[in-house]
Amino acid sequence: MERSPVKSSFLAAIGYSPDSATLEVQFKSGRIYQYTGVTPEVHKALIGAESVGKYFGLVITGKYDMRRAIELEPKADQEEPQADRAL
């Protein structure tokens, strides 16, 4: 699933599959989770929210079945460097 970057202090990117009603969220930590049963309307509201992180916390977290998609996460040696890491 293709994910698009979002402006958030803890979310990095969001993807959505209307065929499976699955929301895929990549956190700034690199972890990826998939949430099932998410309607297209909820996805649209999430990406259009003034605060994506706040909407995610209020509407998605704890309300949908989820699983960690560890097989989709980058390996430690494949991670992209982060600009905010201390040198």
C-alpha positions as CSV (number, residue, x, y, z in Angstrom):
1,M,0.0,0.0,0.0
2,E,1.3,3.4,-0.9
3,R,1.6,5.9,2.0
4,S,1.7,9.6,1.7
5,P,3.6,11.9,4.1
6,V,1.5,13.9,6.7
7,K,2.3,16.8,8.9
8,S,2.3,15.5,12.4
9,S,4.5,15.4,15.4
10,F,4.3,11.6,15.7
11,L,2.8,10.3,12.4
12,A,5.0,10.1,9.3
13,A,2.7,8.8,6.6
14,I,-0.7,7.4,5.9
15,G,-2.0,5.0,3.3
16,Y,-5.5,3.6,2.7
17,S,-7.0,0.7,0.7
18,P,-10.7,1.1,0.1
19,D,-10.9,-2.5,-1.2
20,S,-10.0,-3.9,2.2
21,A,-11.0,-0.9,4.3
22,T,-7.5,-0.9,5.7
23,L,-5.7,2.2,7.0
24,E,-1.9,1.9,7.2
25,V,-0.1,4.3,9.5
26,Q,3.7,4.8,9.7
27,F,4.9,6.5,12.8
28,K,7.9,8.7,13.0
29,S,9.6,5.9,14.9
30,G,9.4,3.8,11.8
31,R,6.7,1.4,13.1
32,I,3.8,0.6,10.8
33,Y,0.4,-0.4,11.9
34,Q,-2.7,-1.4,9.9
35,Y,-6.2,-0.6,11.1
36,T,-9.1,-2.6,9.6
37,G,-12.7,-1.7,9.1
38,V,-11.9,2.0,8.5
39,T,-14.4,3.6,6.2
40,P,-13.4,5.9,3.3
41,E,-15.2,8.8,5.1
42,V,-13.0,8.3,8.2
43,H,-9.9,8.2,6.0
44,K,-10.9,11.3,4.2
45,A,-11.6,13.1,7.5
46,L,-8.2,12.0,8.8
47,I,-6.1,13.3,6.0
48,G,-8.2,16.5,5.9
49,A,-8.0,17.2,9.6
50,E,-6.4,20.3,10.9
51,S,-4.5,18.1,13.3
52,V,-3.9,14.7,11.9
53,G,-2.4,13.4,15.1
54,K,-5.3,14.6,17.3
55,Y,-7.9,13.2,14.9
56,F,-6.0,9.9,14.8
57,G,-5.9,9.7,18.6
58,L,-9.6,10.6,19.1
59,V,-11.2,8.6,16.2
60,I,-8.8,5.7,15.3
61,T,-6.8,4.7,18.3
62,G,-8.6,2.0,20.3
63,K,-11.7,2.0,18.0
64,Y,-10.5,-0.3,15.2
65,D,-8.8,-3.7,15.1
66,M,-5.1,-3.2,14.4
67,R,-1.9,-5.1,13.9
68,R,1.7,-4.2,13.6
69,A,3.0,-4.7,10.1
70,I,6.6,-5.5,11.1
71,E,7.3,-7.0,7.7
72,L,6.8,-3.6,6.1
73,E,9.1,-1.7,8.4
74,P,12.5,-0.8,7.2
75,K,15.4,-2.8,8.6
76,A,17.8,-0.8,10.9
77,D,20.4,-0.6,8.2
78,Q,17.9,0.6,5.6
79,E,16.4,3.4,7.6
80,E,16.6,6.9,6.1
81,P,18.6,9.4,8.2
82,Q,16.4,11.7,10.2
83,A,17.2,15.4,10.2
84,D,16.2,15.7,13.9
85,R,18.7,13.1,15.1
86,A,21.4,14.4,17.3
87,L,24.8,14.1,15.7
